[in-house]
């Protein structure tokens, strides 16, 4: 277990982020505050994850002054369009059809609130999906219900195992938490 000078709070309900942070050796608690995840319409796609991640951290300003608060946001961008979490099966199918046979980027931004200071770093990975057949998309949606995932898929699930033929960048960024960045952000708070 990596010991920190202050308690660590993960401000996310994502089971993937919880698992990755645990696997990286950190002790933490989970606390989530309601946050508006909307963003200005004219904000460039590359800045959206930063904007939302910072907003999540700002919700904790003055609320946990003696803790470190870690927030994150992940977006999928295909053909300059941000693909968020699908509302239903129809929208999930439409998103996966759009991603099929093409490259897209996944941006995960991480923010660390320490006192009144918020540090935000983003990481980008590129994913190539082979051409998916309609039945494969339907099977994945029915079996895995990817409604809590940006772009309607989890790279660690069936569609990632069978459909992703190339990635450039961190696998963990695509999963939703660039652990290598989180580690470096928390390093100044390690107890030696």
N, C-alpha and C positions, 0 to 999 in steps of 0.2 A: 504494500500500500504506500503510495506517495503521500507524504504528509505536507500539508499547506499551513501557512502562518494564520490563515483565516478560514472559517467554514466556507465551503463551496456550495452554491445553489445552482442547480440546472433548471432554468426557466423554460421547460419544454415537457410536453406529455408524450413526445415521440419515444416509443419503445426502442427504436434503433439508436437514437442518441443516448438513451440511458445505458443500453448495452455497450456501446462503443466507449463511453466514458468510464464505465465499470471495468471493461477489458483493458483500458489504458492505465488502470491502477489507481484511480481517484475515488475518494470517499466523498459523497455529496448527498444532499437532499434535493427533492424535486418540489418546486413551488411555481405555480403558473398564475399570472394575473391577466385578466381579460385585456386584450390589446386589439386596437383597430389595425387590421392588416391592409388597409387600402393605401394607395400611394397616388401622387399627382400624375395625371394622365400624360403630361409632357416629360416625365422622368425617363431618361434613357434606360432601356432594359437592363444594362450592365450595372445600374445603380440601385435597382429595386430591392434586391436582397439585403444590401447594406442599409437602406432606408428602413425596411421592416425590422431587421435585427436590432438596429439602434433604438427604434421605437419600443420594442419589447424591453430593452434594457432600461430605457428612460422611465418605464412604469415603476421600476424599483428604486429610482432616485430617492434618497432620504428614508426609504422604507427598511433597508437592510444595510446600514452604514458599516457594520462590523463584519460583513460577509463579502465574498466575491460572487457575483452573479453572472452566469454564462447564458447567453441567448444565441439563437441561430435561426436562419431562414434559408430555405432552398427554393430556387426557381429553375424551371426548364425553359429554354428559349429555342424555338424552331422557326426558321424563316422570319426572324425578327419579331415573333409573337411569343408572349409569355404564356406558358401553359401551367396553370395553377392546379389545384386539387379538383378533380372532376366531381360534379354534383350528383351524377347518377351513371347508370350503365351506358346510356346513349352517349353522354359526353366523354366517358372513358374510352369508348370505342372510337369516337371521332379523333381524340387525341392520339391514341395508339396508331390509328390509320395514318395520321399526319406524320408521325415519327418513323413509320415503317419505310425501310429502304433508304434512309437518309442519315445524315449526321445532325446532331443537335448539341447544344452546350448545356451544362448544368453548373449553376453558380450557387455556392453555399457561402453565406457570410456569417461570421461569428463575432459577437460582441462580448466584451468583458467589462463589467461595471465594478470598479474598485473605488469606494468612497464616492466622490462626485465625478470621477473621470471614467469616460467610456472609450475603450479602444475597439475599433472594428476593422477586421481583415476579411477579405473575400478570397475565394479560390475558385478557379474555373477548370472544368474537365470537359473533354469532348467525347461524345458517345456515338458510335455507329451501330445502327440496328439493321439487320438483314431485312429483306422484304418478308413481312409477316402475312400469313394467310388469314382470311376472315375467321375461320374456325379456331385458329390459334389465339387470336385476340379475344374471341368470345369465351373460349376455355379459360384463359387467364383471368378475365374479369369475373367469371362465375366462381372460379376456385379461390382466388386471392383477394377479391373485393378491394381494389387499390384506390379507394376513395379518400384516403388520408395521405396520398402521395402526389407530389407535384409531377405533372406529366403523365399521371395515371399508371406509373409502374415503379417497382422497387428492383434495383439492379441485383439484389441478393436473392430475389425470388425466381420462379420458373421462367418468366419472360427474359430476365437478365441472363440466366444460365443458358437458355436455348436460343435467344434472339440477338444478344449483343455480340458482335463479332470483333469489335475493336474499341478500346478506350485510350485516351491520352489524358494523363492527369491522375489524380488520386481517386482510387476506388471509394475511399471513405468520404470524399467530397460528394460523390454521386449518391452515397447512402444518406448523406445529410449532416455529417460532422467531420470536417477535415482535422482528424486527430493530431496530425503533425503540427498544425497551426495552433490548436488548443494547447498542446504541450508547451510550445514556445511562449504562448501568452501567459501561461500559468507558472512558468519557470522562475520568474522573479519572486514568487510567493512560496517556493519550496522551502521547507525547513531542511537545513543541511545536516 
